[in-house]
Amino acid sequence: MRWKTLRIPSRPRKSDDPWEAPDPAPALALSQKDWYARHRDRARAVYRINELLILLTTASTTVTAALRATAWVTALLASGTLVLAGLHKVLDSRESWLEFGSSWARLQVAVNDYRLLAAERRDEHAQRQLVHTVNDVISAHSQEWAARRRSLADGSP
């Protein structure tokens, strides 16, 4: 068995605050892009796992009924399917996956465009434009999220 050694940093850890970076605009955009990537990946995993579990419990319910298993086993599998289908609706992970992915892509494009600028053109205007794009992405995502929550609460599509 191999033991990990505890490393004590010799210097203080850099701040996670993008505004303390030498070039704060891309630091902010990259931190937001990373946030959206993590949430996109999590939503994708939740969506895929839930879909797989729904398929498995649905198929298992049919098989147990065909094999004439006791009624409580069939009922337990059927209720498990119902719970998973409800979670699918409540978590809305497919839409979250798509939205997080779309926001991530917009930020990736903005960062790429900024990085393509020559160093002397990364002036205050270019930085403001990048921060403006980040703010637009955050705002649009927040509004879409709120609209989806309202529609789920209302029961509308």
PyMOL commands that set and color helices and strands:
alter all, ss='L'
color gray80, all
select helices_A, chain A and resi 18-20+24-66+71-91+93-116+119-121+124-154
alter helices_A, ss='H'
color red, helices_A
deselect
rebuild
show_as cartoon
